[in-house]
């Protein structure tokens, strides 16, 4: 990874922070993205100390805001001449249905549309940097995900896990469709399940679920372990040229049948472009 430039969203804690440390140790220049400047500053200091390098920097972005995402993309383009690896990792869950400043359901907006918009805005830079890699952190929860294009954002029947599962299904569909569209460019696109990881993402889960989560965390992976598949997809030489895959424990695994549906992936792409103002 020496000389490579990497951007990781959701990097101020959890698997994003641990992936930053591991990739920086391998010689990458890593830009960490988070929404809180104070937490980011602490995370940068931590990552630099543990990786033994100054090649770690930070950028502030609230991925629930499309204005903020557009500002981030513009800042990245000004800051670096190339982007070798883009890791879309930031995630959100919410106990109750909440709307973003753009009037979108928050889990769908952050977990899927945030990936879609940021990647789209940085795509020219990534293509110019080829061979390059785009990595989308999905989840095994995509297997329970459903899609209803008449109610994509759960105006009816919202639940934390239904919204989360749908957003993760969208991650895999988006990754597969982007891989098809980028065929021949030298840019690969893969998605992954990091494992059941004990991170802060579930801090806003329903109150009744908190005791169960507290018990489950005793058996979960540490964030350091959870970062391993991100690092594998970002840095492993054997992944050179491999695209359109979904990975668990560093192995390609067939995703759900719905996640493999090319017609649904194209329809999701068109709807995502509309919702992010790209058309």
LUMMI-907812 format. One line per 4 residues: number of its first residue (from 1); their letters; for each residue x, y, z of N, C-alpha, C, O. Coordinates in steps of 0.02 Angstrom, whole numbers. Layout:
<pts>
NUM> A> X Y Z X Y Z X Y Z X Y Z  ...
</pts>
This chain:
<pts>
1> XXXX> 41 -61 0 0 0 0 43 63 0 16 119 2  107 56 -2 151 114 0 136 160 -59 134 139 -117  124 224 -43 109 273 -94 37 276 -114 19 320 -154  -6 233 -89 -77 232 -106 -115 282 -62 -98 292 -3
5> XXXX> -166 313 -91 -209 358 -54 -277 325 -42 -307 299 -89  -299 326 20 -360 291 41 -406 340 76 -384 381 116  -471 336 61 -522 375 97 -569 326 131 -596 281 98  -579 335 196 -624 291 234 -676 333 271 -658 377 310
9> XXXX> -740 320 257 -792 356 294 -808 318 358 -795 258 364  -838 353 406 -852 322 471 -790 298 505 -788 243 533  -737 340 502 -671 317 523 -649 339 592 -594 324 614  -691 376 627 -669 402 691 -675 351 748 -654 365 804
13> XXXX> -705 293 733 -711 240 785 -724 173 750 -732 170 689  -727 120 790 -747 55 764 -702 28 710 -641 39 711  -732 -8 662 -692 -41 611 -660 9 563 -608 -6 534  -690 68 556 -659 119 514 -593 143 542 -544 151 505
17> XXXX> -591 153 607 -528 174 639 -477 118 635 -418 131 620  -497 57 648 -449 1 647 -423 -12 577 -365 -29 568  -466 -5 526 -443 -12 457 -393 43 440 -344 31 404  -405 103 465 -358 158 455 -289 140 482 -239 148 447
21> XXXX> -287 115 543 -223 98 574 -187 44 533 -128 50 520  -224 -8 513 -192 -64 478 -167 -43 409 -113 -65 388  -205 -1 374 -184 20 307 -127 70 312 -82 71 270  -129 113 363 -74 161 372 -9 125 389 45 146 367
25> XXXX> -13 71 427 46 31 443 77 1 380 137 -12 377  35 -10 329 59 -38 266 86 15 218 106 0 162  85 78 241 113 131 200 64 175 163 85 219 126  -1 163 172 -51 204 138 -58 272 172 -48 278 233
29> XXXX> -74 323 133 -94 388 160 -170 386 166 -206 381 117  -194 388 228 -266 378 241 -300 442 262 -277 477 307  -355 458 228 -398 513 247 -458 485 284 -497 446 256  -465 504 347 -520 480 388 -578 530 385 -569 590 392
33> XXXX> -638 504 373 -697 547 370 -743 532 429 -758 474 443  -765 585 463 -812 580 518 -851 645 523 -834 694 491  -903 645 564 -945 706 567 -928 751 626 -953 807 630  -887 727 672 -871 766 732 -797 783 733 -755 738 738
37> XXXX> -780 847 728 -711 868 725 -671 847 786 -614 824 779  -699 855 845 -662 837 906 -646 763 907 -589 743 922  -695 721 891 -683 648 891 -634 629 836 -593 584 845  -638 663 780 -592 649 725 -520 665 745 -474 627 730
41> XXXX> -510 722 777 -443 741 798 -412 689 845 -353 672 839  -453 665 891 -429 613 937 -414 548 899 -364 514 914  -456 532 850 -446 471 811 -383 475 768 -346 426 761  -370 534 739 -310 543 699 -248 534 742 -200 500 722
45> XXXX> -248 564 801 -191 558 846 -180 485 866 -123 462 870  -234 450 880 -231 379 898 -202 338 840 -158 297 849  -229 349 780 -207 311 721 -134 324 705 -97 278 689  -114 387 708 -44 404 695 3 370 745 55 344 726
49> XXXX> -17 371 808 25 342 860 31 266 851 86 239 856  -24 233 837 -22 160 831 9 136 766 40 83 763  0 176 713 28 156 648 100 179 640 136 154 596  121 227 681 189 251 677 202 292 614 256 288 585
53> XXXX> 153 332 594 159 373 534 119 437 542 71 440 580  139 489 505 101 552 503 54 553 443 18 602 433  54 500 403 14 499 341 -59 481 355 -89 440 319  -87 513 405 -158 505 421 -187 574 430 -161 614 469
57> XXXX> -240 589 395 -272 655 398 -347 646 406 -372 590 407  -384 701 412 -456 695 424 -495 747 384 -469 801 368  -557 729 370 -604 773 336 -672 765 371 -693 709 386  -705 821 383 -769 820 418 -826 816 367 -827 853 318
61> XXXX> -872 770 378 -932 765 336 -988 732 374 -978 682 408  -1047 760 368 -1107 730 395 -1141 694 337 -1171 725 294  -1135 628 336 -1160 589 280 -1236 583 277 -1263 551 232  -1270 615 324 -1343 620 319 -1364 682 280 -1423 692 268
65> XXXX> -1315 722 260 -1329 785 223 -1296 782 155 -1235 773 149  -1336 789 103 -1309 787 35 -1266 849 21 -1218 844 -18  -1281 905 50 -1239 964 43 -1170 950 72 -1119 968 42  -1168 918 130 -1105 901 163 -1065 851 121 -1004 856 116
69> XXXX> -1099 802 92 -1065 752 50 -1035 786 -11 -979 770 -31  -1071 831 -41 -1045 866 -100 -984 909 -82 -936 914 -120  -986 939 -23 -929 979 0 -869 934 13 -812 953 -3  -880 875 41 -826 827 53 -794 807 -13 -732 807 -20
73> XXXX> -835 789 -63 -808 768 -127 -766 823 -159 -713 809 -187  -789 885 -154 -752 941 -183 -685 950 -146 -634 965 -177  -686 942 -80 -625 949 -40 -574 895 -57 -515 908 -62  -598 833 -65 -553 778 -82 -520 792 -150 -460 781 -158
77> XXXX> -559 814 -197 -533 827 -264 -480 882 -264 -434 880 -304  -487 930 -220 -437 983 -214 -375 959 -176 -319 982 -190  -385 913 -130 -331 893 -85 -284 842 -115 -224 845 -102  -310 795 -155 -267 741 -179 -273 734 -255 -326 745 -283
81> XXXX> -218 716 -288 -220 707 -360 -245 638 -381 -260 627 -440  -249 591 -333 -271 524 -348 -305 493 -287 -292 513 -230  -349 445 -300 -382 409 -246 -382 335 -265 -420 314 -308  -339 297 -232 -328 227 -250 -380 181 -220 -399 131 -250
85> XXXX> -404 198 -160 -453 155 -126 -505 199 -92 -488 244 -53  -568 187 -107 -624 220 -73 -661 168 -32 -686 118 -60  -665 178 33 -700 132 78 -761 167 106 -756 212 147  -820 146 83 -883 172 110 -902 129 170 -923 72 162
89> XXXX> -894 157 229 -902 119 291 -952 150 339 -981 114 380  -964 215 335 -1008 248 383 -1077 217 384 -1104 199 332  -1104 209 444 -1170 178 449 -1211 208 505 -1184 239 552  -1276 198 501 -1322 223 553 -1379 175 562 -1400 141 515
93> XXXX> -1405 172 623 -1468 139 637 -1508 184 683 -1479 226 718  -1572 177 681 -1614 221 722 -1674 181 749 -1705 143 713  -1688 192 813 -1744 156 845 -1811 176 815 -1856 134 809  -1817 240 797 -1879 265 768 -1863 295 700 -1807 315 686
97> XXXX> -1913 299 658 -1903 329 592 -1887 403 599 -1925 441 629  -1830 423 572 -1808 492 575 -1792 517 505 -1770 478 462  -1801 581 494 -1786 611 429 -1723 653 433 -1709 684 484  -1685 652 379 -1626 694 374 -1645 765 354 -1704 780 343
101> XXXX> -1595 808 349 -1608 877 327 -1635 878 255 -1666 927 235  -1624 825 218 -1649 821 149 -1719 789 146 -1746 779 92  -1748 773 205 -1814 744 206 -1816 670 189 -1868 644 168  -1759 635 199 -1753 565 182 -1748 523 246 -1722 546 297
105> XXXX> -1773 461 243 -1767 417 301 -1693 406 315 -1654 390 270  -1673 415 378 -1603 422 396 -1561 360 380 -1507 366 351  -1585 300 397 -1545 240 386 -1532 230 312 -1475 214 292  -1583 238 271 -1575 232 199 -1530 287 171 -1489 274 127
109> XXXX> -1537 347 197 -1498 404 172 -1424 396 187 -1382 407 143  -1407 377 249 -1336 371 268 -1306 308 239 -1253 310 208  -1339 252 250 -1309 187 234 -1308 171 159 -1263 136 136  -1356 196 122 -1355 183 50 -1343 246 8 -1294 249 -30
113> XXXX> -1385 297 15 -1378 356 -28 -1312 392 -15 -1285 423 -60  -1287 389 47 -1222 418 62 -1166 384 22 -1123 418 -6  -1168 318 20 -1120 279 -21 -1127 299 -95 -1078 313 -129  -1189 299 -118 -1203 311 -189 -1180 380 -211 -1147 387 -262
117> XXXX> -1198 431 -173 -1182 500 -193 -1107 513 -189 -1078 541 -236  -1075 495 -133 -1004 508 -126 -964 472 -181 -920 501 -212  -981 409 -192 -945 371 -243 -955 402 -312 -907 408 -351  -1016 422 -327 -1030 452 -393 -990 516 -403 -964 528 -457
121> XXXX> -985 557 -351 -950 620 -356 -875 612 -362 -841 654 -391  -848 557 -334 -776 544 -336 -755 497 -392 -696 481 -399  -803 475 -431 -790 421 -478 -737 439 -531 -694 398 -547  -740 499 -557 -691 520 -607 -620 517 -578 -573 494 -611
125> XXXX> -612 540 -516 -547 539 -483 -523 467 -473 -464 452 -485  -568 423 -453 -549 353 -442 -530 320 -508 -481 283 -511  -568 333 -561 -553 304 -626 -485 328 -651 -446 289 -680  -470 392 -641 -404 418 -662 -347 387 -622 -290 388 -644
129> XXXX> -363 358 -564 -312 328 -521 -303 254 -533 -263 222 -499  -340 225 -580 -338 153 -592 -268 128 -605 -227 162 -636  -253 66 -580 -299 20 -546 -318 44 -476 -275 62 -436  -382 45 -463 -408 71 -400 -464 25 -375 -490 -17 -412
133> XXXX> -483 35 -312 -533 -9 -281 -585 32 -243 -569 80 -209  -647 10 -250 -702 37 -210 -730 -19 -168 -745 -73 -193  -736 -6 -103 -757 -57 -55 -817 -31 -16 -814 22 15  -871 -68 -18 -932 -49 17 -946 -97 75 -955 -157 64
137> XXXX> -948 -71 135 -960 -112 194 -1035 -125 199 -1074 -80 217  -1055 -186 184 -1125 -206 188 -1135 -246 253 -1106 -229 304  -1174 -299 250 -1186 -340 309 -1223 -403 288 -1258 -404 238  -1215 -455 328 -1255 -516 318 -1329 -500 326 -1372 -537 303
141> XXXX> -1344 -443 359 -1414 -422 367 -1448 -408 300 -1509 -403 297  -1408 -402 247 -1439 -391 181 -1484 -450 162 -1530 -443 122  -1470 -509 191 -1507 -569 172 -1580 -565 195 -1623 -598 166  -1593 -525 245 -1663 -516 268 -1694 -453 237 -1752 -438 249
145> XXXX> -1655 -418 196 -1679 -355 168 -1731 -366 113 -1729 -415 76  -1777 -319 109 -1829 -319 57 -1826 -251 22 -1798 -203 47  -1857 -249 -37 -1862 -185 -74 -1933 -175 -97 -1964 -219 -127  -1960 -116 -83 -2025 -96 -106 -2017 -27 -136 -2013 22 -99
149> XXXX> -2015 -22 -202 -2002 42 -234 -2059 92 -225 -2051 151 -240  -2116 68 -201 -2171 113 -186 -2165 141 -115 -2200 189 -97  -2121 112 -75 -2111 135 -7 -2039 120 14 -2027 84 63  -1990 147 -24 -1920 133 -11 -1898 154 58 -1853 124 88
153> XXXX> -1929 207 85 -1905 237 146 -1950 224 206 -1950 261 255  -1988 170 202 -2028 146 259 -2072 199 290 -2072 210 351  -2110 233 248 -2162 276 276 -2215 234 312 -2251 258 356  -2218 171 293 -2262 123 326 -2221 65 353 -2175 41 319
157> XXXX> -2235 43 412 -2205 -18 439 -2131 -13 456 -2094 -61 448  -2110 46 478 -2039 53 495 -2020 11 556 -2057 8 605  -1961 -21 552 -1929 -50 611 -1854 -44 601 -1831 -40 544  -1818 -44 655 -1745 -35 651 -1713 -87 605 -1675 -69 560
161> XXXX> -1728 -150 616 -1695 -203 578 -1720 -206 506 -1681 -223 461  -1783 -191 493 -1807 -190 424 -1772 -135 385 -1752 -145 328  -1764 -76 416 -1731 -21 382 -1657 -36 372 -1629 -21 319  -1625 -65 422 -1554 -81 417 -1543 -135 364 -1497 -128 322
165> XXXX> -1583 -188 364 -1576 -241 315 -1585 -215 244 -1549 -235 199  -1634 -171 234 -1644 -142 168 -1583 -102 146 -1561 -108 89  -1556 -61 191 -1499 -19 172 -1438 -62 154 -1400 -45 109  -1429 -117 189 -1372 -161 175 -1383 -201 110 -1335 -214 74
169> XXXX> -1445 -219 95 -1461 -249 31 -1444 -200 -25 -1416 -219 -76  -1461 -137 -15 -1446 -86 -65 -1370 -79 -75 -1348 -66 -131  -1331 -87 -22 -1258 -85 -28 -1233 -137 -78 -1191 -123 -120  -1259 -198 -71 -1236 -253 -114 -1261 -242 -186 -1223 -252 -233
173> XXXX> -1323 -223 -194 -1350 -209 -261 -1311 -153 -295 -1294 -159 -354  -1297 -100 -258 -1258 -44 -286 -1189 -66 -305 -1164 -48 -359  -1156 -105 -263 -1088 -128 -277 -1087 -169 -341 -1043 -159 -384  -1135 -214 -348 -1136 -258 -407 -1150 -219 -471 -1119 -231 -523
177> XXXX> -1197 -171 -467 -1213 -131 -526 -1154 -85 -545 -1139 -77 -604  -1122 -56 -495 -1064 -13 -509 -1007 -54 -540 -973 -30 -585  -997 -114 -515 -946 -158 -543 -959 -171 -617 -913 -170 -658  -1022 -183 -635 -1039 -194 -705 -1026 -132 -747 -1000 -137 -803
181> XXXX> -1044 -74 -721 -1036 -12 -758 -962 9 -766 -945 44 -813  -920 -14 -720 -849 4 -722 -806 -49 -755 -745 -44 -754  -836 -99 -784 -798 -152 -817 -751 -122 -870 -773 -82 -911  -688 -142 -867 -639 -118 -915 -604 -54 -897 -560 -31 -933
185> XXXX> -622 -23 -840 -591 40 -820 -530 30 -775 -491 76 -765  -521 -31 -749 -468 -43 -701 -488 -29 -629 -447 -34 -584  -552 -11 -619 -578 0 -551 -621 -59 -531 -667 -78 -567  -605 -89 -474 -645 -145 -449 -691 -121 -393 -676 -73 -358
189> XXXX> -747 -156 -386 -797 -139 -335 -818 -203 -300 -842 -250 -332  -810 -205 -234 -831 -263 -195 -865 -241 -131 -853 -186 -106  -908 -284 -105 -942 -270 -41 -924 -326 8 -898 -378 -11  -940 -314 71 -920 -362 122 -964 -359 184 -998 -310 198
193> XXXX> -963 -414 219 -991 -418 287 -931 -421 334 -892 -468 330  -924 -372 380 -865 -372 423 -868 -421 481 -820 -429 518  -925 -455 488 -936 -497 546 -979 -461 597 -991 -401 590  -1002 -495 646 -1040 -464 701 -991 -429 747 -956 -462 785
197> XXXX> -988 -363 742 -936 -325 775 -967 -282 830 -1019 -251 822  -933 -280 887 -955 -238 943 -933 -166 931 -877 -148 948  -978 -126 902 -962 -55 889 -1020 -13 916 -1069 -38 942  -1012 54 908 -1062 101 933 -1123 108 888 -1169 144 905
201> XXXX> -1123 74 830 -1177 84 782 -1245 66 812 -1296 94 792  -1245 19 860 -1309 -3 888 -1330 36 949 -1377 17 983  -1296 91 964 -1313 130 1024 -1382 162 1019 -1411 181 1070  -1408 168 958 -1475 198 949 -1527 146 931 -1579 163 903
205> XXXX> -1513 84 948 -1563 31 938 -1620 40 988 -1612 76 1037  -1677 7 976 -1733 13 1024 -1712 -6 1094 -1671 -51 1104  -1739 28 1144 -1721 16 1213 -1731 -57 1234 -1690 -85 1271  -1784 -87 1209 -1798 -156 1229 -1745 -205 1202 -1738 -260 1228
209> XXXX> -1709 -184 1151 -1658 -228 1121 -1590 -221 1155 -1546 -263 1144  -1581 -170 1196 -1515 -157 1225 -1489 -213 1270 -1430 -230 1265  -1531 -244 1313 -1505 -300 1353 -1481 -358 1310 -1431 -391 1326  -1517 -372 1256 -1498 -426 1210 -1432 -410 1177 -1388 -452 1170
213> XXXX> -1425 -347 1155 -1363 -325 1123 -1304 -328 1171 -1249 -347 1152  -1317 -309 1233 -1263 -311 1283 -1237 -383 1292 -1176 -394 1298  -1282 -431 1293 -1262 -501 1298 -1227 -523 1234 -1176 -558 1236  -1255 -504 1176 -1226 -525 1112 -1155 -498 1103 -1113 -532 1073
217> XXXX> -1142 -439 1130 -1075 -410 1122 -1020 -452 1154 -962 -448 1135  -1039 -493 1202 -990 -538 1233 -961 -588 1183 -907 -614 1192  -999 -601 1130 -979 -651 1081 -960 -620 1013 -944 -655 965  -963 -553 1010 -948 -519 947 -873 -511 936 -833 -517 983
221> XXXX> -854 -498 873 -786 -482 857 -767 -413 884 -810 -370 893  -703 -404 896 -679 -337 913 -677 -296 849 -672 -324 795  -679 -228 854 -672 -187 793 -608 -202 755 -607 -199 694  -554 -218 791 -491 -234 758 -498 -296 714 -473 -297 658
225> XXXX> -534 -347 739 -546 -407 699 -594 -392 641 -586 -418 586  -644 -350 656 -693 -334 605 -665 -295 546 -694 -296 491  -608 -262 557 -577 -223 503 -539 -266 454 -521 -243 400  -528 -329 470 -484 -372 430 -507 -380 358 -467 -378 311
229> XXXX> -573 -389 347 -597 -399 279 -592 -335 238 -579 -338 178  -603 -278 270 -592 -214 234 -519 -210 210 -506 -195 152  -473 -225 255 -402 -221 238 -385 -271 184 -346 -256 138  -413 -331 188 -401 -382 137 -424 -357 68 -386 -363 20
233> XXXX> -484 -329 64 -509 -306 -1 -471 -245 -26 -464 -235 -86  -445 -205 21 -410 -144 1 -338 -158 -20 -311 -123 -63  -306 -207 11 -234 -214 3 -209 -279 -26 -152 -283 -49  -249 -331 -26 -224 -397 -47 -208 -399 -122 -251 -382 -162
237> XXXX> -148 -419 -141 -131 -425 -212 -175 -475 -249 -187 -467 -309  -199 -526 -214 -239 -577 -248 -309 -551 -268 -344 -584 -305  -328 -492 -242 -392 -462 -262 -385 -417 -323 -434 -390 -347  -324 -410 -348 -313 -368 -407 -357 -392 -465 -352 -449 -487
241> XXXX> -399 -348 -490 -441 -364 -547 -506 -400 -530 -548 -408 -574  -515 -420 -468 -576 -456 -449 -630 -405 -430 -618 -361 -388  -688 -410 -460 -739 -360 -450 -808 -392 -446 -819 -447 -471  -855 -356 -416 -924 -379 -412 -935 -434 -362 -984 -472 -367
245> XXXX> -890 -440 -312 -897 -493 -263 -924 -468 -196 -920 -409 -180  -952 -514 -159 -974 -502 -90 -934 -550 -46 -932 -610 -60  -902 -523 7 -853 -562 46 -873 -567 119 -898 -519 149  -861 -626 147 -866 -637 219 -803 -676 240 -785 -725 209
249> XXXX> -770 -653 293 -710 -685 318 -658 -695 263 -626 -747 258  -650 -643 221 -600 -643 168 -614 -693 112 -570 -709 71  -675 -718 110 -693 -766 58 -754 -741 19 -800 -712 48  -753 -751 -48 -812 -732 -87 -870 -779 -71 -863 -840 -70
253> XXXX> -928 -749 -58 -988 -786 -40 -1045 -761 -84 -1049 -702 -99  -1088 -806 -105 -1145 -785 -145 -1195 -746 -101 -1217 -772 -50  -1212 -685 -120 -1260 -647 -80 -1331 -673 -91 -1341 -723 -127  -1380 -640 -62 -1449 -662 -69 -1471 -660 -142 -1441 -624 -183
257> XXXX> -1523 -697 -158 -1548 -698 -226 -1569 -629 -249 -1556 -609 -305  -1602 -592 -205 -1624 -524 -221 -1565 -479 -236 -1569 -435 -280  -1510 -488 -200 -1450 -446 -210 -1418 -459 -278 -1377 -419 -301  -1435 -516 -309 -1405 -533 -374 -1449 -513 -433 -1432 -526 -491
261> XXXX> -1506 -482 -419 -1554 -465 -472 -1532 -402 -508 -1533 -347 -480  -1511 -410 -571 -1483 -353 -608 -1536 -301 -626 -1521 -241 -626  -1596 -322 -639 -1649 -275 -655 -1666 -231 -595 -1676 -171 -602  -1668 -261 -536 -1682 -223 -475 -1624 -176 -460 -1635 -119 -439
265> XXXX> -1562 -199 -473 -1504 -156 -462 -1506 -95 -507 -1490 -40 -485  -1526 -103 -569 -1531 -46 -615 -1586 2 -593 -1578 63 -596  -1642 -26 -570 -1697 17 -548 -1677 56 -485 -1693 114 -478  -1641 22 -439 -1618 55 -379 -1569 111 -397 -1571 165 -368
269> XXXX> -1526 99 -446 -1478 150 -469 -1515 212 -493 -1499 268 -473  -1565 202 -535 -1602 258 -562 -1638 297 -508 -1639 359 -509  -1668 262 -461 -1703 295 -406 -1654 332 -360 -1669 386 -336  -1596 302 -348 -1545 334 -306 -1518 397 -339 -1507 447 -306
273> XXXX> -1509 394 -404 -1487 454 -441 -1538 510 -436 -1520 569 -430  -1601 492 -439 -1654 542 -432 -1654 573 -362 -1659 634 -355  -1649 531 -311 -1651 554 -242 -1590 595 -222 -1593 633 -173  -1535 588 -258 -1474 626 -243 -1462 683 -291 -1411 717 -288
277> XXX> -1509 695 -336 -1504 751 -382 -1452 743 -435 -1426 792 -462  -1435 681 -452 -1385 668 -504 -1416 662 -573 -1380 655 -623  -1482 666 -577 -1516 666 -642 -1567 723 -642 -1602 733 -692
</pts>
